[in-house]
Amino acid sequence: MGKAMIKVLDFMGLFLYCLFIYWLSGQPSLPVPNLFSLQDKILHAAAYFIMGILAWRSFKHLFNLPIILAWFSVAFCSLYGISDEWHQSFIEGRFPDIIDWIADTGGAAFSFRSTSADIPTGFGGTGVVRQ
């Protein structure tokens, strides 16, 4: 498979996942049993962990410097998280929550740490990105 096709597939994956999150956020409620305290925050972090990986895969085609890739990927996910919380403010039965946004951003940041090796300033260390 050519590099251009991989780039298209990476961006398509991110786009489709963002649509999926948007669709979930548009539901008045989700059929997830509440099993323990902070479960909602863990689910937010897990969802944005996946988005962070997809963002990293997509944006690595645009940025060569690992620190720029890291910050841009996390910023994208964080901004999407803000827009998602705002979107929920229009849905009956849903409400925006800043702690959800913090969990979203944290999940995205943790995903970048998991997909990269040694990114400076809080993402790892030396600036090497695994391909």
C-alpha positions in Angstrom: 0.0 0.0 0.0 1.4 3.4 -1.0 2.2 6.2 1.4 -0.6 8.4 0.0 -3.2 5.7 0.7 -1.9 5.2 4.2 -2.2 8.9 4.8 -5.8 8.9 3.5 -6.7 5.9 5.7 -5.1 7.5 8.8 -7.1 10.7 8.3 -10.3 8.8 7.4 -10.0 6.8 10.6 -9.7 10.0 12.7 -12.6 11.6 10.9 -14.8 8.6 11.3 -13.9 8.3 15.0 -14.8 12.0 15.5 -18.1 11.3 13.9 -18.7 8.4 16.2 -17.9 10.5 19.3 -20.3 13.2 17.9 -23.0 10.6 17.4 -22.6 9.3 20.9 -22.7 12.8 22.4 -26.0 13.4 20.6 -27.7 10.6 22.4 -29.9 11.6 25.4 -28.4 8.8 27.4 -26.0 5.9 26.8 -26.8 2.3 27.8 -23.7 2.0 30.1 -24.4 0.7 33.6 -22.7 2.8 36.3 -20.5 0.2 38.1 -18.3 2.5 40.1 -17.4 6.1 41.0 -15.6 8.0 38.3 -16.5 5.4 35.6 -17.7 8.2 33.3 -14.3 10.0 33.6 -12.4 6.8 32.8 -14.6 6.2 29.8 -14.0 9.7 28.6 -10.2 9.2 29.0 -10.4 5.8 27.2 -12.3 7.3 24.3 -9.9 10.2 23.9 -6.9 7.8 24.4 -8.1 6.1 21.2 -8.7 9.5 19.5 -5.1 10.5 20.5 -3.7 7.4 18.8 -5.7 8.2 15.7 -4.6 11.9 15.8 -1.0 10.9 16.1 -1.3 8.5 13.2 -2.9 11.2 11.1 -0.7 14.2 12.0 2.6 12.4 11.8 2.1 12.8 8.0 2.2 16.6 8.5 4.8 17.2 11.2 8.4 16.0 11.4 9.3 17.4 14.8 8.1 15.0 17.5 7.3 17.8 20.0 5.1 19.6 17.4 3.4 16.3 16.6 2.8 15.7 20.3 1.4 19.1 21.1 -0.7 19.4 17.9 -2.3 15.9 18.5 -3.1 16.6 22.1 -4.4 20.1 21.2 -6.6 18.7 18.5 -8.1 16.2 20.9 -8.5 18.7 23.6 -10.3 21.2 21.3 -12.5 18.4 20.0 -13.3 17.6 23.6 -14.3 21.2 24.3 -16.6 21.2 21.2 -18.0 17.8 22.3 -18.9 19.2 25.8 -20.5 22.3 24.1 -22.4 20.0 21.7 -23.8 18.1 24.8 -25.2 21.4 26.2 -27.8 21.3 23.3 -28.9 17.7 24.0 -31.8 17.0 26.3 -30.6 14.8 29.2 -26.9 15.7 28.7 -24.8 18.5 30.1 -21.3 19.9 29.6 -18.7 19.1 32.3 -15.2 20.6 32.6 -14.0 17.5 34.4 -15.1 15.4 31.3 -12.9 17.7 29.2 -10.0 17.3 31.5 -10.4 13.5 31.3 -10.6 13.8 27.5 -7.4 15.8 27.4 -5.6 13.5 29.8 -6.6 10.5 27.8 -5.2 12.0 24.6 -2.0 13.1 26.3 -1.5 9.6 27.8 -2.1 8.0 24.4 0.7 10.1 22.9 3.0 9.0 25.7 2.0 5.4 24.8 2.6 5.7 21.1 5.8 7.7 21.2 9.2 7.2 22.8 11.0 9.9 24.5 9.2 13.1 23.6 10.5 16.1 25.7 8.4 18.3 28.1 6.2 15.8 29.7 5.7 13.4 26.8 8.7 11.3 27.4 12.3 12.5 26.9 14.5 12.7 23.9 12.4 13.3 20.7 12.3 10.0 18.9 9.0 8.9 17.4 8.2 5.3 16.7 6.8 4.8 13.2 
